[in-house]
Amino acid sequence: MGIKDFCGAIPRKWKTPRAIIPLFVVELCIEIAALALYGIAQPDLYRTRLWQEGSDHGWNSSPSEIIYAYANYRPISTPLPWSQFVTNFNVIISVVALFLLLVKAIMYICHIFHPLLSAIIHAALVALFAVSIHAQAASDMSDPDQPQPGPPWYITRGCGAPVRPSLRGYCQQAKASFAVTIMLCVLFAAFLALSLYSLVPSRASRAFSRSSSGKYALSAASEADAESAHERPWEMNQVPATPGTTGGMKSPMTPRTTAFNTLSGSMGERVKGKGKGKGKGKGKGKEPMVRGPDGKLPLRHHISMGDETYQSPAAEAVRS
């Protein structure tokens, strides 16, 4: 099977086309919310404040440890849930997802958004948002005195007391950002599952592909036989004998040939009889006619040249 046949065997129609547009609408709503939440949090609206709030209550490490480590030339890395990388990464993947949504909608309207392409796109989106979920829910074990073995406190705890009232709105925004990330990951996973389900061939498509492959095999075999027959040497073929050649039919007779031979013979006899009655003087009379091997005079066709017409000597003798 060639590449063309393999690509032609891949299903290009959705088994549940009515679910595509509603999923696009839901995805658009969630992505707008995610882009707004991620954009508000950039570059550092509440990340360090929530980090410090958790340190004050003994729920995680303190941001000041990073400064102390740098001052003492001690290698240390910022805990993943409190790093700038997570904030920037969330903004980037939200912009990419919104752009891909516009591209997907246009391709679906143009009937070129096939399940295989959808599976590739949504597999990549699931991987990106899974990384974001892992980064937001990572642990913070940088401070042995105040370890954080699980997700940050704003995910595992409520935003009420003992959290300061000035930070409760930021706590709710961070919690909403994490929830929106999970929703988008689940939505893209559903898109991926739907794409893979559409790629599974049905019984009808399998039967059609088998019949198509059988027809293709028969046509290929017939073409191969024709090419082999065309490439055979001519010496092996039995060419029929040509008329008038050795071993073939000599002097084929047709009604036209018989009529011309009869006419030539009668005209020759008339010319011969008139030649005998005119005398036998030397130098007198007309030059003798050249006869053929069978003793008959050849008949020449009249050649039309405008008003004048060339005729054979036998025809001129008959006219005179």
C-alpha positions in Angstrom: 0.0 0.0 0.0 1.4 3.3 -1.0 1.3 6.7 0.8 -1.6 7.8 -1.3 -3.7 4.7 -0.4 -2.7 5.0 3.3 -3.8 8.7 3.4 -7.0 7.9 1.5 -7.9 5.1 4.1 -7.8 7.6 7.0 -11.3 8.7 7.9 -12.0 12.4 7.2 -15.6 12.7 8.6 -16.7 13.2 12.2 -18.9 10.5 13.7 -20.6 13.2 15.9 -20.4 16.4 13.9 -23.2 18.0 16.0 -20.9 18.1 19.0 -18.2 20.1 17.4 -19.8 23.6 17.4 -21.0 23.4 21.0 -17.5 22.4 22.1 -16.1 25.4 20.2 -18.5 27.7 22.0 -17.7 26.3 25.4 -14.0 26.4 24.7 -14.3 30.1 23.6 -16.0 31.0 26.9 -13.4 29.2 29.1 -10.4 30.5 27.2 -11.6 34.1 27.4 -11.9 33.7 31.2 -8.5 32.0 31.4 -6.8 34.7 29.3 -8.3 37.4 31.6 -7.2 35.7 34.8 -3.7 34.9 33.6 -3.3 38.4 32.2 -4.4 40.0 35.5 -1.9 37.9 37.5 1.0 38.9 35.3 3.7 39.9 36.1 3.3 39.6 39.9 0.0 41.0 41.2 -0.6 38.5 44.0 1.8 35.6 43.7 4.4 36.9 46.2 1.7 38.2 48.5 0.1 34.8 48.7 3.5 33.2 49.2 4.2 35.5 52.1 0.7 34.9 53.5 1.3 31.2 53.6 4.7 31.7 55.2 3.2 33.8 57.9 0.8 31.0 58.8 3.5 28.3 58.5 2.0 26.7 55.4 5.0 27.1 53.0 8.4 28.6 52.7 9.2 32.3 53.0 10.1 34.6 50.0 12.9 36.1 52.1 14.8 32.8 52.0 15.6 33.5 48.3 17.1 36.8 49.2 19.2 35.2 52.1 20.4 32.5 49.8 21.5 34.9 47.1 23.3 37.1 49.8 25.1 34.1 51.1 26.0 32.7 47.6 24.0 29.6 48.4 22.4 27.9 45.4 18.6 27.9 45.6 15.7 27.8 43.2 12.3 29.4 43.6 9.6 26.9 44.3 7.7 26.0 41.2 4.2 27.2 42.3 5.6 30.6 43.3 7.9 31.1 40.3 7.6 33.7 37.5 7.7 30.8 35.0 4.3 29.6 35.9 2.7 33.0 35.4 4.3 33.6 32.0 3.7 30.0 30.9 0.0 30.3 31.6 -0.3 33.5 29.6 1.5 32.0 26.6 -0.6 28.8 26.4 -3.8 30.8 26.8 -2.9 33.0 23.8 -1.9 29.9 21.8 -5.1 28.1 22.6 -7.2 31.1 21.7 -5.4 31.4 18.4 -5.8 27.7 17.6 -9.5 28.0 18.4 -9.9 30.6 15.7 -7.9 28.5 13.2 -10.0 25.4 14.1 -13.3 27.2 13.6 -12.2 28.5 10.2 -11.0 25.0 9.1 -14.2 23.4 10.3 -16.3 25.9 8.3 -14.1 25.1 5.2 -14.6 21.4 5.8 -10.9 20.7 6.2 -10.8 20.2 10.0 -10.3 16.4 9.9 -10.2 14.1 12.9 -6.6 13.3 12.5 -5.6 17.0 12.5 -7.8 17.6 15.5 -6.2 14.7 17.4 -2.7 16.1 16.8 -3.7 19.7 17.9 -5.6 18.6 21.0 -2.9 16.2 22.1 -0.5 19.0 22.1 -2.9 21.3 24.0 -3.6 18.6 26.6 0.2 18.2 27.2 0.6 22.0 27.6 -2.2 22.4 30.1 -1.2 19.3 32.0 2.2 20.9 32.5 0.5 24.1 33.8 -1.6 22.0 36.2 1.5 20.3 37.5 3.3 23.6 38.0 0.4 25.3 39.8 -0.1 22.3 42.1 3.6 21.5 42.8 4.9 21.2 46.3 7.2 23.6 48.2 9.9 21.7 50.1 12.6 24.4 50.1 12.1 25.2 53.8 12.5 22.1 56.0 10.9 23.9 58.9 7.8 24.8 56.9 7.3 22.1 54.2 4.5 22.1 51.8 4.1 18.5 50.5 1.0 19.1 48.4 -0.5 22.0 46.4 -0.4 25.6 47.6 -2.6 26.6 50.5 -5.0 28.6 48.4 -6.0 25.4 46.6 -6.2 23.1 49.6 -7.6 25.7 52.0 -10.4 28.2 51.8 -10.0 31.9 51.3 -11.7 32.9 54.6 -10.2 33.3 58.0 -7.4 33.3 59.0 -6.4 34.8 55.6 -6.3 38.6 55.7 -9.3 40.3 54.1 -7.1 42.2 51.7 -5.9 39.0 50.1 -9.1 37.1 49.9 -9.9 38.4 46.4 -6.4 37.5 45.2 -6.9 34.0 46.8 -10.1 33.5 44.9 -8.5 34.6 41.6 -5.6 32.2 42.0 -8.1 29.4 42.8 -10.2 30.3 39.7 -7.1 30.3 37.5 -6.3 26.7 38.7 -9.9 25.6 38.1 -10.0 27.1 34.6 -6.8 25.4 33.7 -8.3 22.0 34.7 -11.5 22.8 32.8 -9.5 23.5 29.6 -7.4 20.4 30.0 -10.5 18.3 30.4 -12.2 19.9 27.4 -9.1 19.3 25.2 -9.0 15.7 26.4 -12.7 15.3 25.4 -11.8 16.8 21.9 -8.9 14.3 21.7 -11.2 11.4 22.6 -13.8 12.4 20.1 -11.1 12.7 17.4 -9.7 9.3 18.1 -13.2 7.8 18.1 -13.9 9.3 14.7 -10.6 7.8 13.4 -11.7 4.3 14.2 -13.1 2.9 10.9 -16.6 1.5 10.9 -17.8 -1.8 9.4 -19.0 0.0 6.3 -15.8 1.8 5.7 -13.8 -1.4 6.3 -15.9 -3.2 3.7 -15.5 -0.4 1.2 -11.7 -0.3 1.7 -11.6 -4.1 1.1 -13.5 -3.8 -2.1 -11.4 -0.8 -3.2 -8.2 -2.7 -2.5 -9.5 -5.7 -4.4 -10.4 -3.6 -7.4 -7.0 -1.9 -7.2 -5.3 -5.3 -7.2 -7.2 -6.4 -10.2 -6.5 -3.2 -12.1 -2.8 -3.4 -11.2 -2.6 -7.1 -12.4 -4.3 -6.2 -15.7 -1.9 -3.3 -16.2 1.1 -5.5 -15.5 -0.2 -8.1 -18.0 -0.6 -5.4 -20.6 2.9 -4.1 -20.0 4.4 -7.6 -20.2 2.5 -8.3 -23.4 3.7 -5.0 -24.9 7.3 -5.7 -24.0 7.4 -9.2 -25.6 9.8 -9.5 -28.6 8.2 -9.3 -32.1 10.0 -12.5 -33.2 7.7 -14.6 -31.0 4.5 -13.3 -32.6 3.1 -15.0 -35.7 2.6 -12.3 -38.3 0.0 -13.2 -41.0 1.2 -13.5 -44.5 0.9 -10.3 -46.6 -0.9 -10.6 -49.9 1.5 -10.6 -52.9 4.4 -11.9 -50.9 6.1 -15.3 -50.7 3.7 -17.8 -49.0 0.8 -15.4 -49.3 -2.0 -14.8 -51.8 -0.6 -13.5 -55.1 -2.3 -10.9 -57.3 -5.4 -10.4 -55.2 -8.4 -9.8 -57.5 -11.1 -7.2 -56.7 -14.1 -6.0 -58.8 -12.3 -2.8 -59.6 -9.1 -4.6 -60.8 -11.2 -7.0 -63.0 -13.1 -4.1 -64.6 -9.8 -2.3 -65.4 -8.2 -5.4 -66.9 -11.2 -6.1 -69.1 -11.4 -2.5 -70.3 -7.7 -2.5 -71.1 -7.9 -5.7 -73.1 -10.9 -4.5 -75.2 -9.3 -1.2 -76.0 -6.0 -2.9 -77.0 -7.7 -5.1 -79.5 -9.5 -2.2 -81.1 -6.2 -0.3 -81.5 -4.5 -3.4 -82.9 -7.3 -3.8 -85.5 -7.1 -0.2 -86.7 -3.3 -0.4 -87.0 -3.4 -3.4 -89.4 -5.9 -1.6 -91.8 -3.7 1.5 -92.3 -0.8 -0.1 -94.1 2.7 -1.1 -93.3 4.9 1.7 -94.6 8.2 2.4 -92.9 8.2 5.7 -91.0 4.5 6.0 -91.6 1.8 5.7 -89.0 2.2 5.8 -85.3 4.9 4.5 -83.1 4.1 1.0 -81.9 2.6 0.8 -78.4 4.6 -0.7 -75.5 2.7 -3.7 -74.2 2.9 -5.4 -70.9 4.1 -8.9 -70.1 0.6 -10.3 -70.6 0.3 -8.7 -74.1 -2.3 -6.2 -73.0 -2.0 -2.4 -73.1 -2.0 -0.6 -69.8 -4.9 1.7 -69.0 -3.9 5.1 -67.7 -6.2 7.3 -65.7 -7.2 10.7 -67.0 -5.4 13.5 -65.2 -7.5 16.6 -65.0 -5.4 19.8 -65.5 -8.0 22.5 -65.8 -9.5 22.7 -69.3 -6.9 20.3 -70.8 -7.0 16.6 -70.2 -4.1 14.2 -70.7 -5.1 10.8 -72.2 -3.3 7.7 -72.9 -2.2 6.9 -76.5 -4.7 4.1 -76.7 -7.5 6.5 -75.9 -6.3 8.9 -78.6 -6.3 6.1 -81.1 -9.8 5.1 -80.2 -10.9 8.7 -80.6 -9.3 9.0 -84.1 
